[in-house]
Amino acid sequence: MNKKTILSFLILFAAGFTRLFAAYNTLGIPDSAEIRSGLTEKWFEAPLEMVRMNKAELFTNDIGQEFQVRMEEDDSFFYIFVSPKTTINIKVVSDSQSYIEQKTYYPGDVAGSFVLVRDKSNGKALSARYYFLKDSGVYVQFTPYGKSALADLVIFGNYAARGAPTGLPFSYYYSSSFDNVMKTTESKIPWNYVLTSQNEYHGVRQMCAVIDEVLPQIKYAADAMYDGDGHLVHVASGKTFAFDEIGETSVGQSLFLSSAGFLKWICDGLVEPIAGSQLKREPLVQDTVWVKEQGHQGVLSQKYNLYFALNWIRNLASAVISVYANKNYMFNQSGVDVTINPFASSINDKGVANSVTFIENTGYRIQVLKSLLYVLAATEPDTFYLAAIRETDRSVSPEVSVFNQNAVFFPYFMDDGTFTCTVYMNGSKLTLDDFMRLYQSDFVYLTKVKSNEQFFPAYDKK
């Protein structure tokens, strides 16, 4: 074999390897790069009238993955989808018999989908979007800006990166593989916010399983908690509960807990196996916020405990980390407060709004909570979050904002990569979406606690 033949063979091999590498990518998602490279004239740049004449087409990439190319439109835009084949099994019942029927779909927002958005009025391309995870609320998109493209990373309606310069023409992304998308933006986009391992959440999942088992025994009781000796006492005063206060003649197999007491019960389940005792009440009710006595907050503080729930989660999280480290930490030494600002702006009904994510001694707007917990789950795996809810009474003038209620969040990624978050409050379990609807006008403050599979909360095991 002469040198010219060898060189030709190597070129062909490299070209074939490149195509296969584009189809096989880091995340293991379907990749349509080679297919998209042939769609520019007919789909991506053709006038709307011509695109409307195109029938949906099916293509197969170099490793046999099937994609559909199609156009959809609304009042202002038209969309070119390049979507991978997805099959689901549907149970069909007919004449008292049932069988499984496989249905084929080409969803526009599943991992591996690409969508080009164009303006109906002039045909110009407005954005090119890549979906690369199970959660369709997370995507990367590119927008034309002069002769180059800008990159955005969106996480459930909040921009983790917005308008990051790529230095590459917008048309480059018509046929770019997802691996190349990551490479060209690795210094521009915080990919660590969204790329995760599903094997790092054993502690969180174990704790949720234990809590779920005990939930039937828990009854809500205002201002109730168990002290360091396991006695049912008032959170506010430390005085013992009388049975008639909770409408019971004996506690039996039930656990009586307020929203604050419920969080302490969880933390006790972490520290007691290590320290041999539960947490004392007194350190948990210490102030962590100081206001001017003559100011509005100072005057209100003389009448209301404005920061109770915030003080509670700061002191609880600090107490747990003190037990973990075998060293006493005050809240301002422990680093338990969540204060990150991962988002540049948010998408709302009116468009895109710049927003400050974290506010000192106030926390985060509820609207950013799902995006925030996603980032936290990705960057600090196997951690759960104690929450204080800042509610505002707008029926009085001036308004009064109080941290009264507590909750706890357990965010993690399931085996298929889907993000989920279990929420507990007042001894009950609810979804994150339900929690956000309940408190949509409020703020939430978070402190972090490392989870542990060695979690043994006190309860009647009979």
Secondary structure in CASP SS format (residue, H / E / C, confidence):
PFRMAT SS
TARGET T0000
AUTHOR 0000-0000-0000
METHOD secondary structure of the structure
MODEL  1
M C 1.00
N C 1.00
K H 1.00
K H 1.00
T H 1.00
I H 1.00
L H 1.00
S H 1.00
F H 1.00
L H 1.00
I H 1.00
L H 1.00
F H 1.00
A H 1.00
A H 1.00
G H 1.00
F H 1.00
T H 1.00
R H 1.00
L H 1.00
F H 1.00
A H 1.00
A H 1.00
Y C 1.00
N C 1.00
T C 1.00
L C 1.00
G C 1.00
I C 1.00
P C 1.00
D C 1.00
S C 1.00
A H 1.00
E H 1.00
I H 1.00
R H 1.00
S C 1.00
G C 1.00
L C 1.00
T H 1.00
E H 1.00
K H 1.00
W H 1.00
F H 1.00
E C 1.00
A C 1.00
P C 1.00
L H 1.00
E H 1.00
M H 1.00
V H 1.00
R H 1.00
M H 1.00
N C 1.00
K C 1.00
A C 1.00
E E 1.00
L E 1.00
F E 1.00
T E 1.00
N C 1.00
D C 1.00
I C 1.00
G C 1.00
Q C 1.00
E E 1.00
F E 1.00
Q E 1.00
V E 1.00
R E 1.00
M E 1.00
E E 1.00
E E 1.00
D C 1.00
D C 1.00
S C 1.00
F E 1.00
F E 1.00
Y E 1.00
I E 1.00
F E 1.00
V E 1.00
S E 1.00
P E 1.00
K C 1.00
T E 1.00
T E 1.00
I E 1.00
N E 1.00
I E 1.00
K E 1.00
V E 1.00
V E 1.00
S E 1.00
D C 1.00
S C 1.00
Q E 1.00
S E 1.00
Y E 1.00
I E 1.00
E E 1.00
Q E 1.00
K E 1.00
T E 1.00
Y E 1.00
Y C 1.00
P C 1.00
G C 1.00
D C 1.00
V C 1.00
A C 1.00
G C 1.00
S C 1.00
F E 1.00
V E 1.00
L E 1.00
V E 1.00
R E 1.00
D E 1.00
K C 1.00
S C 1.00
N C 1.00
G C 1.00
K C 1.00
A E 1.00
L E 1.00
S E 1.00
A E 1.00
R E 1.00
Y E 1.00
Y E 1.00
F C 1.00
L C 1.00
K C 1.00
D C 1.00
S C 1.00
G C 1.00
V E 1.00
Y E 1.00
V E 1.00
Q E 1.00
F E 1.00
T E 1.00
P E 1.00
Y E 1.00
G C 1.00
K C 1.00
S E 1.00
A E 1.00
L E 1.00
A E 1.00
D E 1.00
L E 1.00
V E 1.00
I E 1.00
F C 1.00
G C 1.00
N E 1.00
Y E 1.00
A E 1.00
A E 1.00
R E 1.00
G E 1.00
A E 1.00
P E 1.00
T C 1.00
G C 1.00
L C 1.00
P C 1.00
F H 1.00
S H 1.00
Y H 1.00
Y H 1.00
Y H 1.00
S C 1.00
S C 1.00
S C 1.00
F H 1.00
D H 1.00
N H 1.00
V H 1.00
M H 1.00
K H 1.00
T H 1.00
T H 1.00
E C 1.00
S C 1.00
K C 1.00
I C 1.00
P C 1.00
W H 1.00
N H 1.00
Y H 1.00
V C 1.00
L C 1.00
T C 1.00
S C 1.00
Q C 1.00
N C 1.00
E C 1.00
Y C 1.00
H H 1.00
G H 1.00
V H 1.00
R H 1.00
Q H 1.00
M H 1.00
C H 1.00
A H 1.00
V H 1.00
I H 1.00
D H 1.00
E H 1.00
V H 1.00
L H 1.00
P H 1.00
Q H 1.00
I E 1.00
K E 1.00
Y E 1.00
A C 1.00
A C 1.00
D C 1.00
A E 1.00
M E 1.00
Y E 1.00
D C 1.00
G C 1.00
D C 1.00
G C 1.00
H C 1.00
L E 1.00
V E 1.00
H E 1.00
V C 1.00
A C 1.00
S C 1.00
G C 1.00
K C 1.00
T E 1.00
F C 1.00
A C 1.00
F H 1.00
D H 1.00
E H 1.00
I C 1.00
G C 1.00
E C 1.00
T C 1.00
S C 1.00
V C 1.00
G C 1.00
Q C 1.00
S C 1.00
L E 1.00
F E 1.00
L E 1.00
S C 1.00
S H 1.00
A H 1.00
G H 1.00
F H 1.00
L H 1.00
K H 1.00
W H 1.00
I H 1.00
C H 1.00
D H 1.00
G H 1.00
L H 1.00
V H 1.00
E H 1.00
P H 1.00
I H 1.00
A H 1.00
G C 1.00
S C 1.00
Q C 1.00
L C 1.00
K C 1.00
R C 1.00
E H 1.00
P H 1.00
L H 1.00
V H 1.00
Q C 1.00
D C 1.00
T C 1.00
V C 1.00
W C 1.00
V C 1.00
K C 1.00
E C 1.00
Q C 1.00
G C 1.00
H H 1.00
Q H 1.00
G H 1.00
V H 1.00
L H 1.00
S H 1.00
Q C 1.00
K C 1.00
Y C 1.00
N C 1.00
L C 1.00
Y C 1.00
F H 1.00
A H 1.00
L H 1.00
N H 1.00
W H 1.00
I H 1.00
R H 1.00
N H 1.00
L H 1.00
A H 1.00
S H 1.00
A H 1.00
V H 1.00
I H 1.00
S H 1.00
V H 1.00
Y H 1.00
A H 1.00
N C 1.00
K C 1.00
N C 1.00
Y C 1.00
M C 1.00
F H 1.00
N H 1.00
Q H 1.00
S H 1.00
G C 1.00
V C 1.00
D E 1.00
V C 1.00
T C 1.00
I C 1.00
N C 1.00
P C 1.00
F C 1.00
A C 1.00
S E 1.00
S E 1.00
I E 1.00
N E 1.00
D C 1.00
K C 1.00
G E 1.00
V E 1.00
A E 1.00
N E 1.00
S C 1.00
V C 1.00
T C 1.00
F E 1.00
I E 1.00
E C 1.00
N C 1.00
T C 1.00
G E 1.00
Y E 1.00
R E 1.00
I H 1.00
Q H 1.00
V H 1.00
L H 1.00
K H 1.00
S H 1.00
L H 1.00
L H 1.00
Y H 1.00
V H 1.00
L H 1.00
A H 1.00
A H 1.00
T H 1.00
E C 1.00
P C 1.00
D C 1.00
T E 1.00
F E 1.00
Y E 1.00
L E 1.00
A E 1.00
A E 1.00
I E 1.00
R E 1.00
E E 1.00
T E 1.00
D E 1.00
R C 1.00
S C 1.00
V C 1.00
S C 1.00
P C 1.00
E C 1.00
V E 1.00
S E 1.00
V E 1.00
F E 1.00
N E 1.00
Q E 1.00
N E 1.00
A E 1.00
V E 1.00
F E 1.00
F E 1.00
P E 1.00
Y E 1.00
F E 1.00
M C 1.00
D C 1.00
D C 1.00
G C 1.00
T C 1.00
F E 1.00
T E 1.00
C E 1.00
T E 1.00
V E 1.00
Y E 1.00
M E 1.00
N C 1.00
G C 1.00
S E 1.00
K E 1.00
L E 1.00
T E 1.00
L H 1.00
D H 1.00
D H 1.00
F H 1.00
M H 1.00
R H 1.00
L H 1.00
Y C 1.00
Q C 1.00
S C 1.00
D C 1.00
F E 1.00
V E 1.00
Y E 1.00
L E 1.00
T E 1.00
K E 1.00
V E 1.00
K E 1.00
S C 1.00
N C 1.00
E C 1.00
Q C 1.00
F C 1.00
F C 1.00
P C 1.00
A C 1.00
Y C 1.00
D C 1.00
K C 1.00
K C 1.00
END
